[in-house]
Amino acid sequence: MNQRDVGIPPSGEQFEIAFGDHRAVVVEVGGGLRSYSVADRDVLDGYGLDEQSTSGRGQVLAPWPNRLEDGSYEFEGGRHQLALTEPERSNAIHGLVRWATWRAGEHERHRVVMEHVVHTQPGYPFTLGLSVEYALGETGLSVRTAARNLGTEACPYGCGHHPYLTVGTATIDTLELQVPGRRVLISDERSLPTGSEVVEGTEYDFLAPTIIGATSLDNAFTDLERDDDGQARVRLRDPDGDSAETLWMDESYRYVMLFTGDTLPDVNRRSLAVEPMTCPPNAFRTGEAVIRLEPGQAATSAWGITPS
């Protein structure tokens, strides 16, 4: 029996992929990642078939990640106003595609390519084609995002993703975290950046593996240290067990957001959001690291998770 014969799940059609003992599920709603496990151990703190994504779980964040002050910005001499999707802070948050319908352009056993077109609309009068490839292999999960300007004028673009990592512990407090960011963005009460500081000597210094403890994180890190292959890596490890995960980002991701979810009952430090972002919060407003796509021009970015 087809899943649609018994009612549509809140996240729409489900696209399963597998490689060896790696399993992942990608969904129609938002084109996001609902679950990822290895040998029946959850790598992501995802959500069930009968649930919708909460707190951004597994979602694609485009054409901008994180928050945009008052939902307004200027581009190419025009002023644009987006809906305030975080009304309590008067922000627009996490782009326009989290609840949109995506389609599977390609689907094989080990990979799926989700596609969506952002059509011109109030606040974003541009046409943007998006595709996200999720693939499983020997080293784990890889996610490749591509955006192409399908319109006739230049458009602003940025992207991010919102996975929550777990190594199976009840909380993240006892886990060892390593973050390659040499600078951390400091934010105001609306979670908008007001500046940055060097992490050395602060509670945000995770350049070397450090126990998270009671540290509360809702911060973007930048000035990322990279390995010889150009990738920046965030590592999460249980020092009392044998579970660890590494989230890697290519050079297109210049920022990474870390979020412990202390104020959210469905998160509450049971997992850690590690969000690769091409630009910082409020980028459309400040212009910082925003990608300008000419008509027909494309941009790609890649990240992934290596469990161990």
One Martini backbone bead per residue (centre of mass of N, CA, C, O) as a GRO file, in nm:
protein
  308
    1MET     BB    1   0.095   0.036   0.023
    2ASN     BB    2   0.062   0.355  -0.010
    3GLN     BB    3   0.116   0.627   0.193
    4ARG     BB    4  -0.126   0.791   0.051
    5ASP     BB    5  -0.359   0.578   0.137
    6VAL     BB    6  -0.305   0.671   0.469
    7GLY     BB    7  -0.196   0.942   0.445
    8ILE     BB    8  -0.029   1.236   0.496
    9PRO     BB    9   0.244   1.331   0.609
   10PRO     BB   10   0.364   1.620   0.743
   11SER     BB   11   0.638   1.576   0.542
   12GLY     BB   12   0.539   1.395   0.335
   13GLU     BB   13   0.724   1.257   0.128
   14GLN     BB   14   0.942   0.972   0.134
   15PHE     BB   15   1.314   0.942   0.111
   16GLU     BB   16   1.505   0.670   0.091
   17ILE     BB   17   1.842   0.593   0.202
   18ALA     BB   18   2.134   0.370   0.131
   19PHE     BB   19   2.447   0.239   0.300
   20GLY     BB   20   2.460  -0.023   0.429
   21ASP     BB   21   2.408   0.090   0.769
   22HIS     BB   22   2.299   0.338   0.627
   23ARG     BB   23   2.033   0.579   0.712
   24ALA     BB   24   1.789   0.788   0.531
   25VAL     BB   25   1.550   1.074   0.544
   26VAL     BB   26   1.373   1.247   0.299
   27VAL     BB   27   1.164   1.536   0.234
   28GLU     BB   28   0.917   1.726   0.082
   29VAL     BB   29   0.912   1.917   0.320
   30GLY     BB   30   1.177   2.135   0.253
   31GLY     BB   31   1.398   1.913   0.172
   32GLY     BB   32   1.470   1.751   0.424
   33LEU     BB   33   1.616   1.593   0.719
   34ARG     BB   34   1.477   1.353   0.928
   35SER     BB   35   1.705   1.114   0.911
   36TYR     BB   36   2.001   0.948   1.075
   37SER     BB   37   2.166   0.623   1.059
   38VAL     BB   38   2.379   0.373   1.232
   39ALA     BB   39   2.308   0.078   1.324
   40ASP     BB   40   2.053   0.212   1.485
   41ARG     BB   41   2.205   0.485   1.527
   42ASP     BB   42   2.164   0.801   1.603
   43VAL     BB   43   2.287   1.101   1.452
   44LEU     BB   44   2.010   1.235   1.459
   45ASP     BB   45   1.776   1.471   1.586
   46GLY     BB   46   1.478   1.407   1.486
   47TYR     BB   47   1.173   1.284   1.331
   48GLY     BB   48   0.872   1.161   1.279
   49LEU     BB   49   0.634   1.057   1.059
   50ASP     BB   50   0.398   1.200   1.259
   51GLU     BB   51   0.576   1.459   1.218
   52GLN     BB   52   0.703   1.774   1.244
   53SER     BB   53   0.917   2.006   1.221
   54THR     BB   54   1.129   2.121   1.485
   55SER     BB   55   1.353   2.368   1.536
   56GLY     BB   56   1.467   2.306   1.228
   57ARG     BB   57   1.484   2.015   1.162
   58GLY     BB   58   1.671   1.948   0.874
   59GLN     BB   59   1.669   2.219   0.734
   60VAL     BB   60   1.643   2.442   0.473
   61LEU     BB   61   1.832   2.760   0.427
   62ALA     BB   62   1.645   2.963   0.201
   63PRO     BB   63   1.810   3.252   0.080
   64TRP     BB   64   1.852   3.244   0.403
   65PRO     BB   65   2.003   3.246   0.712
   66ASN     BB   66   1.842   3.308   0.973
   67ARG     BB   67   1.831   3.645   1.053
   68LEU     BB   68   1.610   3.940   0.979
   69GLU     BB   69   1.578   4.259   1.026
   70ASP     BB   70   1.246   4.338   0.991
   71GLY     BB   71   1.253   4.199   0.696
   72SER     BB   72   1.467   4.409   0.577
   73TYR     BB   73   1.609   4.525   0.254
   74GLU     BB   74   1.879   4.598   0.026
   75PHE     BB   75   1.886   4.580  -0.347
   76GLU     BB   76   1.982   4.744  -0.611
   77GLY     BB   77   1.807   5.001  -0.486
   78GLY     BB   78   1.606   4.815  -0.338
   79ARG     BB   79   1.323   4.767  -0.129
   80HIS     BB   80   1.251   4.499   0.110
   81GLN     BB   81   0.959   4.302   0.238
   82LEU     BB   82   0.918   4.065   0.478
   83ALA     BB   83   0.798   3.837   0.660
   84LEU     BB   84   0.737   3.785   1.011
   85THR     BB   85   0.849   3.469   1.130
   86GLU     BB   86   0.955   3.633   1.407
   87PRO     BB   87   0.752   3.831   1.579
   88GLU     BB   88   0.878   3.854   1.873
   89ARG     BB   89   1.152   3.990   1.706
   90SER     BB   90   1.112   4.116   1.426
   91ASN     BB   91   1.170   3.867   1.221
   92ALA     BB   92   1.326   3.699   0.965
   93ILE     BB   93   1.346   3.332   0.915
   94HIS     BB   94   1.512   3.090   0.725
   95GLY     BB   95   1.356   3.179   0.484
   96LEU     BB   96   1.132   3.011   0.208
   97VAL     BB   97   1.156   2.658   0.220
   98ARG     BB   98   1.063   2.488   0.478
   99TRP     BB   99   0.733   2.459   0.363
  100ALA     BB  100   0.787   2.360   0.095
  101THR     BB  101   0.757   2.201  -0.210
  102TRP     BB  102   0.931   1.921  -0.310
  103ARG     BB  103   1.131   1.740  -0.549
  104ALA     BB  104   1.239   1.441  -0.703
  105GLY     BB  105   1.474   1.429  -0.955
  106GLU     BB  106   1.641   1.206  -0.792
  107HIS     BB  107   1.645   0.832  -0.723
  108GLU     BB  108   1.840   0.632  -0.530
  109ARG     BB  109   1.954   0.426  -0.299
  110HIS     BB  110   2.200   0.649  -0.198
  111ARG     BB  111   2.023   0.889  -0.345
  112VAL     BB  112   1.900   1.239  -0.347
  113VAL     BB  113   1.727   1.496  -0.542
  114MET     BB  114   1.621   1.809  -0.449
  115GLU     BB  115   1.359   2.035  -0.574
  116HIS     BB  116   1.329   2.404  -0.620
  117VAL     BB  117   1.125   2.700  -0.678
  118VAL     BB  118   1.174   3.040  -0.632
  119HIS     BB  119   0.941   3.263  -0.662
  120THR     BB  120   0.823   3.547  -0.708
  121GLN     BB  121   0.786   3.775  -0.423
  122PRO     BB  122   0.728   3.921  -0.148
  123GLY     BB  123   1.066   4.036  -0.075
  124TYR     BB  124   1.137   3.823  -0.340
  125PRO     BB  125   1.193   3.934  -0.675
  126PHE     BB  126   1.287   3.625  -0.752
  127THR     BB  127   1.448   3.349  -0.938
  128LEU     BB  128   1.514   3.028  -0.776
  129GLY     BB  129   1.714   2.749  -0.812
  130LEU     BB  130   1.698   2.437  -0.628
  131SER     BB  131   1.945   2.191  -0.501
  132VAL     BB  132   1.959   1.875  -0.308
  133GLU     BB  133   2.213   1.646  -0.225
  134TYR     BB  134   2.178   1.319  -0.093
  135ALA     BB  135   2.454   1.111   0.032
  136LEU     BB  136   2.572   0.779   0.068
  137GLY     BB  137   2.871   0.637   0.225
  138GLU     BB  138   3.155   0.528   0.371
  139THR     BB  139   3.178   0.827   0.531
  140GLY     BB  140   2.865   0.900   0.484
  141LEU     BB  141   2.731   1.216   0.467
  142SER     BB  142   2.624   1.416   0.184
  143VAL     BB  143   2.577   1.778   0.102
  144ARG     BB  144   2.448   1.936  -0.198
  145THR     BB  145   2.423   2.277  -0.293
  146ALA     BB  146   2.218   2.444  -0.545
  147ALA     BB  147   2.217   2.765  -0.721
  148ARG     BB  148   1.996   2.943  -0.959
  149ASN     BB  149   1.948   3.206  -1.167
  150LEU     BB  150   1.622   3.240  -1.342
  151GLY     BB  151   1.638   3.529  -1.402
  152THR     BB  152   1.694   3.884  -1.519
  153GLU     BB  153   1.823   3.942  -1.235
  154ALA     BB  154   1.985   4.004  -0.979
  155CYS     BB  155   2.060   3.811  -0.671
  156PRO     BB  156   2.026   3.715  -0.348
  157TYR     BB  157   2.241   3.479  -0.151
  158GLY     BB  158   2.186   3.209   0.088
  159CYS     BB  159   2.292   2.931   0.310
  160GLY     BB  160   2.157   2.649   0.506
  161HIS     BB  161   2.167   2.414   0.786
  162HIS     BB  162   1.967   2.201   1.053
  163PRO     BB  163   2.130   1.999   1.233
  164TYR     BB  164   2.107   1.746   1.495
  165LEU     BB  165   2.331   1.623   1.716
  166THR     BB  166   2.393   1.275   1.825
  167VAL     BB  167   2.529   1.015   2.075
  168GLY     BB  168   2.292   0.912   2.298
  169THR     BB  169   2.268   1.112   2.511
  170ALA     BB  170   2.070   1.290   2.725
  171THR     BB  171   2.305   1.499   2.707
  172ILE     BB  172   2.568   1.740   2.619
  173ASP     BB  173   2.741   1.809   2.879
  174THR     BB  174   2.956   1.547   2.854
  175LEU     BB  175   3.067   1.653   2.597
  176GLU     BB  176   3.295   1.680   2.329
  177LEU     BB  177   3.409   1.990   2.179
  178GLN     BB  178   3.493   2.100   1.837
  179VAL     BB  179   3.577   2.431   1.711
  180PRO     BB  180   3.713   2.627   1.432
  181GLY     BB  181   3.646   2.902   1.567
  182ARG     BB  182   3.810   3.222   1.627
  183ARG     BB  183   3.522   3.354   1.608
  184VAL     BB  184   3.248   3.531   1.769
  185LEU     BB  185   2.918   3.613   1.773
  186ILE     BB  186   2.746   3.885   1.905
  187SER     BB  187   2.424   3.921   2.060
  188ASP     BB  188   2.116   4.022   2.102
  189GLU     BB  189   1.780   3.994   2.202
  190ARG     BB  190   1.728   3.925   1.873
  191SER     BB  191   1.974   3.760   1.751
  192LEU     BB  192   2.169   3.997   1.663
  193PRO     BB  193   2.449   4.115   1.553
  194THR     BB  194   2.713   4.337   1.714
  195GLY     BB  195   2.965   4.141   1.687
  196SER     BB  196   3.309   4.038   1.757
  197GLU     BB  197   3.527   3.774   1.897
  198VAL     BB  198   3.772   3.626   2.042
  199VAL     BB  199   3.777   3.308   2.190
  200GLU     BB  200   4.012   3.336   2.353
  201GLY     BB  201   3.931   3.296   2.696
  202THR     BB  202   3.647   3.192   2.651
  203GLU     BB  203   3.347   3.007   2.651
  204TYR     BB  204   3.398   2.976   2.314
  205ASP     BB  205   3.651   2.784   2.350
  206PHE     BB  206   3.682   2.504   2.095
  207LEU     BB  207   3.957   2.444   1.950
  208ALA     BB  208   3.970   2.247   2.167
  209PRO     BB  209   3.879   1.989   2.326
  210THR     BB  210   3.560   2.036   2.508
  211ILE     BB  211   3.358   2.048   2.761
  212ILE     BB  212   3.049   2.179   2.773
  213GLY     BB  213   2.853   2.162   2.998
  214ALA     BB  214   2.679   2.475   3.076
  215THR     BB  215   2.702   2.582   2.804
  216SER     BB  216   2.550   2.832   2.612
  217LEU     BB  217   2.431   2.806   2.267
  218ASP     BB  218   2.378   3.099   2.018
  219ASN     BB  219   2.626   3.087   1.788
  220ALA     BB  220   2.843   3.231   1.565
  221PHE     BB  221   3.114   3.114   1.368
  222THR     BB  222   3.443   3.221   1.259
  223ASP     BB  223   3.734   3.194   1.133
  224LEU     BB  224   3.807   2.912   1.000
  225GLU     BB  225   3.960   2.632   1.043
  226ARG     BB  226   4.160   2.435   0.813
  227ASP     BB  227   4.233   2.181   0.640
  228ASP     BB  228   4.411   2.061   0.373
  229ASP     BB  229   4.114   2.019   0.219
  230GLY     BB  230   3.939   2.292   0.322
  231GLN     BB  231   3.806   2.185   0.574
  232ALA     BB  232   3.569   2.222   0.824
  233ARG     BB  233   3.550   2.097   1.175
  234VAL     BB  234   3.304   1.941   1.375
  235ARG     BB  235   3.331   1.792   1.704
  236LEU     BB  236   3.160   1.503   1.859
  237ARG     BB  237   3.213   1.349   2.191
  238ASP     BB  238   3.217   1.054   2.388
  239PRO     BB  239   3.435   0.991   2.654
  240ASP     BB  240   3.248   0.730   2.771
  241GLY     BB  241   3.260   0.625   2.476
  242ASP     BB  242   3.226   0.538   2.103
  243SER     BB  243   3.097   0.816   2.019
  244ALA     BB  244   3.110   1.005   1.702
  245GLU     BB  245   3.119   1.331   1.528
  246THR     BB  246   3.154   1.485   1.196
  247LEU     BB  247   3.132   1.814   1.070
  248TRP     BB  248   3.160   1.923   0.738
  249MET     BB  249   3.306   2.205   0.544
  250ASP     BB  250   3.334   2.399   0.299
  251GLU     BB  251   3.446   2.714   0.178
  252SER     BB  252   3.149   2.834   0.153
  253TYR     BB  253   3.154   2.795   0.464
  254ARG     BB  254   3.208   3.070   0.698
  255TYR     BB  255   2.983   2.953   0.893
  256VAL     BB  256   2.878   2.848   1.235
  257MET     BB  257   2.610   2.720   1.417
  258LEU     BB  258   2.543   2.705   1.772
  259PHE     BB  259   2.282   2.496   1.942
  260THR     BB  260   2.130   2.399   2.263
  261GLY     BB  261   1.819   2.464   2.333
  262ASP     BB  262   1.731   2.561   2.629
  263THR     BB  263   1.429   2.701   2.555
  264LEU     BB  264   1.353   2.419   2.422
  265PRO     BB  265   1.171   2.143   2.499
  266ASP     BB  266   1.261   1.965   2.231
  267VAL     BB  267   1.566   2.000   2.329
  268ASN     BB  268   1.722   2.074   2.596
  269ARG     BB  269   2.028   1.948   2.547
  270ARG     BB  270   2.001   1.666   2.374
  271SER     BB  271   2.128   1.847   2.143
  272LEU     BB  272   2.323   1.971   1.852
  273ALA     BB  273   2.334   2.243   1.663
  274VAL     BB  274   2.487   2.233   1.327
  275GLU     BB  275   2.523   2.529   1.115
  276PRO     BB  276   2.582   2.575   0.804
  277MET     BB  277   2.703   2.896   0.661
  278THR     BB  278   2.757   3.144   0.414
  279CYS     BB  279   2.623   3.343   0.623
  280PRO     BB  280   2.523   3.559   0.843
  281PRO     BB  281   2.338   3.705   1.037
  282ASN     BB  282   2.184   3.968   0.867
  283ALA     BB  283   2.301   3.984   0.568
  284PHE     BB  284   2.091   4.136   0.393
  285ARG     BB  285   2.139   4.398   0.561
  286THR     BB  286   2.472   4.415   0.554
  287GLY     BB  287   2.614   4.222   0.310
  288GLU     BB  288   2.754   3.987   0.444
  289ALA     BB  289   2.839   3.730   0.231
  290VAL     BB  290   2.669   3.782  -0.004
  291ILE     BB  291   2.538   3.636  -0.286
  292ARG     BB  292   2.577   3.734  -0.627
  293LEU     BB  293   2.343   3.658  -0.881
  294GLU     BB  294   2.341   3.619  -1.194
  295PRO     BB  295   2.203   3.547  -1.468
  296GLY     BB  296   2.261   3.194  -1.464
  297GLN     BB  297   2.398   3.177  -1.205
  298ALA     BB  298   2.597   2.971  -0.981
  299ALA     BB  299   2.590   2.791  -0.659
  300THR     BB  300   2.799   2.596  -0.435
  301SER     BB  301   2.769   2.347  -0.163
  302ALA     BB  302   2.934   2.158   0.115
  303TRP     BB  303   2.840   1.886   0.338
  304GLY     BB  304   2.887   1.670   0.638
  305ILE     BB  305   2.880   1.331   0.793
  306THR     BB  306   3.104   1.158   1.027
  307PRO     BB  307   3.084   0.866   1.172
  308SER     BB  308   3.229   0.673   1.487
   0.00000   0.00000   0.00000
